[in-house]
Amino acid sequence: MATSDRPLEGRTIGFLAAKEGTEQVELTEPWKAVQNAGGTPVLISETPGSIQAFNHLDQGDRFDVDAVVSQVKTDNYDGFVLPGGVANPDLLRTIPNFVRLVGEAFAVGLPVAAICHAPWLLIEADVVRGRRMTSFPSLATDLRNAGAEWVDEEVVVDDKLITSRNPDDLPAFCATLVEEFAKAEKQAEIHAAEVR
């Protein structure tokens, strides 16, 4: 049972990452925030094994993959986090299963948190039209062209979509994603209601 100090107790949050190119701090800080709030983070990539994270352009640490995207179903998750790094979302948007997963997450109303360059994947999934959001500044034109209203703010929430600009925004991004994920209905509760 979730408590005020563990608002994500019993919730499973998927983190989407390519084999290489994820900005390490944009993976590790939200991951810790989910864990500290009682949630279970799951690293999802295109192949089993591990991913190579980066600290800007320098290789960072490797992280073990928990789930392969081709086998991931949205009904096993209560939300998704999309870390940035230039290469990560640029690779993910070329992999149909990641595009499918993000589209399905929006279709069923799951909260999604995306930082830095991650909105490229959202654009590919065609889920930004009519939304107010932010990103790394170089994506502003891409987002506007895809129908979003781009703003230069630390963190923006638009109907279960949480976006931030860069690693400097991580404290606000992490706090906001925990708050928004906690507000959303748990998948287990949704399934119980559907069965009744």
SULJOUR-V821669 format. One record per pair of residues at least 6 apart in sequence whose ideal C-beta (glycine too) atoms are under 8 Angstrom apart, sorted by the first residue. I is the first residue (numbers start at 1). J is the second residue. D is the distance in whole Angstrom. If there is no record, write none. Layout:
# SULJOUR-V821669
i;j;d
I;J;D
I;J;D
This chain:
# SULJOUR-V821669
i;j;d
1;9;6
1;10;7
2;8;7
2;9;4
2;10;6
2;11;8
2;38;7
2;182;7
3;9;7
3;38;8
5;38;8
6;37;6
6;38;3
7;37;5
7;38;7
7;178;6
7;179;8
7;181;8
7;182;4
8;34;6
8;37;4
8;38;5
8;39;3
8;78;8
8;178;6
8;181;6
8;182;6
9;37;8
9;38;4
9;39;7
10;38;8
10;186;7
10;188;7
11;38;8
11;39;5
11;40;7
11;78;4
11;79;7
11;181;7
11;182;8
11;186;6
12;39;7
12;40;5
12;42;6
12;76;6
12;77;5
12;78;6
12;187;8
13;34;5
13;39;5
13;40;7
13;41;5
13;42;7
13;77;7
13;78;6
13;79;5
13;80;7
13;81;6
13;181;7
14;41;8
14;42;5
14;44;5
14;67;7
14;72;7
14;77;5
14;79;7
14;80;5
14;81;7
15;27;6
15;30;7
15;31;6
15;41;6
15;42;7
15;43;5
15;44;6
15;80;7
15;81;5
15;82;8
15;83;7
16;44;5
16;45;8
16;69;7
16;80;6
16;81;7
16;82;5
16;83;8
16;92;6
16;98;6
16;101;7
16;102;8
16;121;7
17;27;6
17;43;6
17;44;7
17;45;5
17;51;5
17;53;8
17;63;8
17;83;6
17;88;6
17;92;8
18;45;7
18;46;7
18;51;7
18;87;7
18;88;5
18;89;8
18;91;4
18;92;5
18;95;8
19;45;6
19;46;6
19;47;6
19;51;6
19;52;7
19;91;7
20;51;7
20;52;4
20;53;8
20;54;7
20;87;7
20;91;8
21;52;8
21;54;6
21;85;5
21;86;7
21;87;3
21;88;4
21;90;7
21;91;6
22;51;6
22;53;5
22;54;7
22;83;5
22;84;8
22;85;5
22;87;8
22;88;4
23;53;7
23;54;6
23;55;8
23;56;7
23;83;6
23;84;5
23;85;4
23;88;7
23;116;6
23;167;7
24;53;4
24;54;6
24;55;5
24;60;4
24;61;6
25;55;7
25;167;5
25;170;7
26;83;4
26;84;5
26;85;7
26;115;5
26;116;6
26;118;8
26;167;6
26;170;7
27;43;8
27;53;6
27;63;7
27;83;4
28;53;8
29;167;8
29;170;5
29;173;8
29;174;6
30;81;5
30;83;7
30;113;7
30;115;8
30;170;8
30;173;7
30;174;5
30;177;6
31;41;5
31;81;8
32;174;8
33;174;4
33;175;7
33;177;7
33;178;5
34;40;8
34;41;5
34;81;7
34;177;8
34;178;7
34;181;8
35;41;6
37;178;5
37;181;8
37;182;7
39;78;8
39;178;8
39;181;7
41;81;8
42;66;5
42;67;6
42;77;7
43;51;7
43;63;6
43;64;7
43;65;5
43;66;5
43;67;7
44;65;7
44;66;7
44;67;5
44;68;7
44;69;5
44;72;6
44;101;8
45;51;5
45;65;4
45;68;7
45;69;7
46;68;7
46;69;6
46;70;8
46;95;6
46;97;7
46;98;7
47;65;7
47;68;6
48;65;6
48;68;6
49;64;8
49;65;6
50;62;4
50;63;6
50;64;5
50;65;6
51;62;7
51;63;5
51;65;6
52;59;6
52;60;8
52;62;6
53;59;8
53;60;4
53;61;6
53;62;7
53;63;6
53;85;8
54;60;5
54;85;6
54;87;7
69;95;7
69;97;4
69;98;6
69;101;6
70;97;5
72;97;8
72;101;6
74;101;7
74;104;5
74;105;5
74;108;6
74;110;6
74;187;8
75;108;8
75;187;6
75;191;7
76;187;7
77;105;8
77;110;7
77;187;7
78;110;7
78;111;8
78;181;7
78;184;7
78;186;6
78;187;5
79;105;8
79;110;5
79;111;4
79;112;7
79;113;7
79;177;8
79;181;5
79;184;7
80;101;8
80;102;7
80;105;5
80;110;7
80;111;8
80;112;5
80;113;7
81;112;8
81;113;5
81;114;8
81;177;7
82;89;7
82;92;8
82;102;8
82;112;7
82;113;7
82;114;4
82;115;7
82;118;4
82;119;8
82;121;6
82;122;7
83;115;6
83;116;7
83;118;6
84;114;8
84;115;5
84;116;3
84;117;4
84;118;5
84;136;7
84;166;8
85;116;7
85;117;7
86;117;5
88;117;7
88;118;7
89;117;5
89;118;5
89;119;7
89;120;4
89;121;5
90;117;7
90;120;6
92;98;4
92;99;8
92;120;8
92;121;5
93;99;7
93;120;5
93;121;5
93;123;7
93;124;4
98;121;6
99;121;7
99;124;5
99;125;5
100;125;8
102;112;7
102;121;6
102;122;6
102;124;8
102;125;4
102;127;7
103;125;4
103;126;7
103;127;6
105;112;6
106;112;7
106;125;7
106;127;4
106;161;8
109;160;7
109;184;8
110;160;7
110;184;7
110;187;8
111;160;4
111;161;8
111;162;7
111;177;8
111;180;5
111;181;5
111;183;8
111;184;5
112;122;8
112;160;7
112;161;6
112;162;7
113;161;8
113;162;4
113;163;8
113;173;7
113;176;8
113;177;4
113;180;7
113;181;8
114;121;7
114;122;6
114;135;8
114;161;7
114;162;7
114;163;5
115;163;7
115;164;5
115;165;7
115;166;7
115;169;7
115;170;7
115;173;6
116;135;7
116;136;5
116;164;7
116;165;7
116;166;5
116;167;7
117;135;7
117;136;5
117;138;8
117;139;6
118;135;8
119;128;7
119;133;7
119;135;4
119;139;6
119;142;8
119;143;6
119;148;8
119;163;6
120;139;7
120;142;7
122;128;5
122;161;8
123;142;6
123;143;7
123;146;5
126;146;8
127;161;8
128;143;6
128;146;5
128;147;6
128;148;4
129;146;7
129;147;3
129;148;7
130;147;6
130;148;7
130;149;8
131;148;5
131;149;7
131;158;5
131;159;7
131;161;6
132;148;7
132;149;5
132;151;6
132;156;6
132;158;5
133;143;7
133;148;5
133;149;7
133;150;7
133;151;7
133;156;5
133;158;6
133;161;6
133;163;4
134;150;7
134;151;5
134;152;7
134;153;5
134;154;8
134;155;7
134;156;5
134;163;5
134;164;6
134;165;5
135;143;6
135;150;7
135;163;6
135;165;6
136;165;6
136;166;6
137;152;7
137;165;7
139;150;8
140;150;4
140;152;8
143;150;5
144;150;5
152;165;7
153;165;8
154;164;6
154;165;7
154;169;5
154;172;5
154;173;8
155;162;7
155;163;7
155;164;5
155;169;6
155;172;4
155;173;5
155;176;5
156;162;7
156;163;5
156;164;8
157;176;6
157;180;6
160;180;6
160;184;6
162;173;7
162;176;5
162;177;5
162;180;5
164;170;7
164;172;7
164;173;4
164;176;8
